[in-house]
Amino acid sequence: MKESGQKKSYIKRKEVDQKIRKISNRIKSIESSIENTESKISEMDLIMSASNEVQDIDFYKKYEQFKQKLNLTIPEWEKLHNMLEKLRDERNSVF
């Protein structure tokens, strides 16, 4: 009976480890996206501050798209980070 309990524990740990890896990879991808988006926003901020008369409507549309993307991506990153913390806690407390 003890062996099957150990085997179940091993299988459960492997499942949790797999979820941790999957979420960690997703977090890395999102962090890269956030960094790129923030960089583009910063570049556009510099352009706008250097020239108060940017007339290109597409420029402002693109700027707003980057801001919206950032506003959607950060909460997803936070959610995944919370999930990762819970999985790590679960792994540490059970195993």
N, C-alpha and C positions, 0 to 999 in steps of 0.2 A: 504494500500500500504506500509506503514511504517513497519508493521509487517513482510511482506514478505521480505523486505529489511533486516530486522534484522535476519530473519530466514536464508536467503542466506548468510549473514555475519557469522552467527553461523556455518553453514555447511562448509563454506570456511575455517573458523578458525580451525574446527575439521580436515579438510583435510590437512591443513598445519601442524597442530600439529602431525598428523599421519606420515607425511613425515619426520618431524623433529625427531620423535622417531626412525623411521626406519633407517635414516642416522646416528643418534647418536649411535645406536646399531652396525651398520656396522663399524663405526669409532672405537668403543671400541674393536671390534674383530680384526681389522687391527692393532691397537696399540699393542694388545697382541701378534700378529704375529710378528710385527716389534721387540718388546722387546725380544722375544724368538730367533729370527734370529740373532739380534745383540749380544745376549748372546753367541750363538753358535760360531759366528765369533770371538768374543773376546777369547773364550776358545781355538779355533784353532790358533789364533794369538799367544797366550801364548805357546802353544805346539811348534809352528814353531820357536819362539824366543828362546825357551829353547834348541831346538835341530835343529841345522842348517842342519842336514842331514836326514830330514824326506824323506824317499824314497817311501812311499806308494802313488802311483798314484791316487788311489781311494780317499785318503785323500784330495788331491788337487782338484779333481773333485768335491767332496762334498763341499769344501771350495768355489769354484767358483759358485756352484749352490746356496749356501746361499747368496753370494754377488749379484748374478743376481736376486734372489728372493727379496732381499732388494731394489735393484734398480727399480724393478717393483712395489713394494708395496708402497714405499714412494710417488711417484706421484699420486697413487690412493688415498692415505690418504689426500694429499693436495687438490685434486679435490673434495673429499667429504667434507672436511673442508670448502672450498669455497662455495659449495652448501648449507651447513648448515648455513653459515653466511648469504647468500642471503635469505634463508627461514626465518631465524629469523628477518632479516630486513623487509621482506615482512609482517610477522606476526605483528611486532611492528608498521609498518607504516599504515597498513590497519585496524587493530583492535585496 
